[in-house]
Amino acid sequence: MTHFIRYIWAVSLGLTVAAITLYYFNKWVMSLTDYNLKGRIFRAEFIVFIQGVLGFLSYFVWRNIAHIFSVKKRTEKRFRSDTGARFWKFIVAIYFCLAHGSYVSNVYLVQTYPHLFSVISYFMLGFHVQVVTGLVLVTILNFFVKLVSDHTLRHRAAVFMALFYAISMSMYGFYNTRKLPTITHTEIPVKDLPGNLEGLSITLLSDIHLGPVNGRKEMVQIVKMVNDIESDMVVIVGDLIDGNLNDLRKAAAPIKNIESKHGTFFVTGNHEYYTMDVDTWFEYLKTIGVTVLHNTNVHLPKNTPASQQICLVGTDDIEASRIQYMDHGFQLDKAIKRCNQDQPVLLLAHQPKAAKMAFESKHRIDLVLSGHTHGGQMFPLIVGAYLSNPYYLGLYRHGRNSHIYVSQGTNFWGIPMRTFTSREIAVITLTKKA
């Protein structure tokens, strides 16, 4: 007992020291004004974190599936069986290496068209998540079986069930990402909407994630679909890119072909800030005809009386404030400054958490258009997305006159899988409130 208490004390002390060290290290990182260095440190921290999580999951998976073909008793077929067991462990090890190596794509393989290694490695990362999920589910199943019976599933049978689940869900999820985005149509009543703007249509794009697994081909498809809709305006509410302009210029170029009556508008998401290349992207987007709303607003339609306009407001993502990126940040007071309180106010803000902050402010906010959640993208991540966001997906009403619409995302991030969610291009139609 004394040794156990000493062990617990030592572990607690070690964790406390590590937490304090990490706190002050991150405080120093946040204070850096060399944003390239800050970005490299952030990426290194994320790699360490994700490898730690994956290491734990891999240990869990290895303990459960690596030895299912091993032979414990001596038989005349021992050599043949051992060879099969070794080959199985080799396959598992290769799958682990690909899953653990997926984030390498974000550092070295961001280009115009996705690299095959990027797609395969991120697919294996998704498969890894599904294997863990499958093993957890069969463990839960075994628990309930044991409650009503003296028998439980044999270990090998349980593992095969988990692997069947993982393969099925992975292939189904991958198939869903190969399909074109679903076009959804939603009417939203807006108080004091001018008569000339009755039926104003807005195409909402979010989370396109140009980077290691989404490239120029996907962007061309999206632009074609957007132009076929023929909406009055197009808004891109963040997470457009996962890389620097030098790597993704050609992938993003088709955006210049988007056509709409009032133009295309863009606000940042959290992933733009992870690139530490935001201002360069701002300048590029402006050259291809995109209006960047960097904590500012525009009155639409242009060249019309104020009584016939709406105020379209765009804010930087809240992540910019957390990582202290230059003068960026969620600055609603600044963004909404020139809006007339008699006009309907439409806010573009990447994260639903920012929408909640806006609704709780003193400002008039009639409609918020957001993304970020991906609808969770795939099971079981949808559970975390639902619990961690004040608004999850689709249309919500806030108070008497305000609404928020959260897109599921036009593409996906990293893992090329979508289960129980779909890629979405949302068409929002504004109507006068009855």
ABEGO torsion letter per residue (X at the ends): XAAAAAAAAAAAAAAAAAAAAAAAAAAAAAABABAAAAAAAAAAAAAAAAAAAAAAAAAAAAAAAAAAABBABBBAAAAAAAAAAAAAAAAAAAAAAAAAAAAAAAAAABBABBBAAAAAAAAAAAAAAAAAAAAAAAAAAAAAAAAABABBBBAAAAAAAAAAAAAAAAAAAAAAAABBBBBBBBBBBBBGBBAAABGBBBBBBBGAGBEAABBAAAAAAAAAAAAAAGBABBBBBEGABABBAAAAAAAAAAAAABBBAAEBBBBBBAAAAAAGAAAAAAAAAAAAGBBBBBGBBBBOBBGBBAAABBBBBBBBBAAAAAAGBEABEBBAAAAAAABBAABBBBBBBABAAAAAAAAABABBBABBBBBGAGGGGBOAAAAAAAAABABABEBBBBEAABBBBBBAEABBBGBBBBBGBBBBBBBBBBBBBX
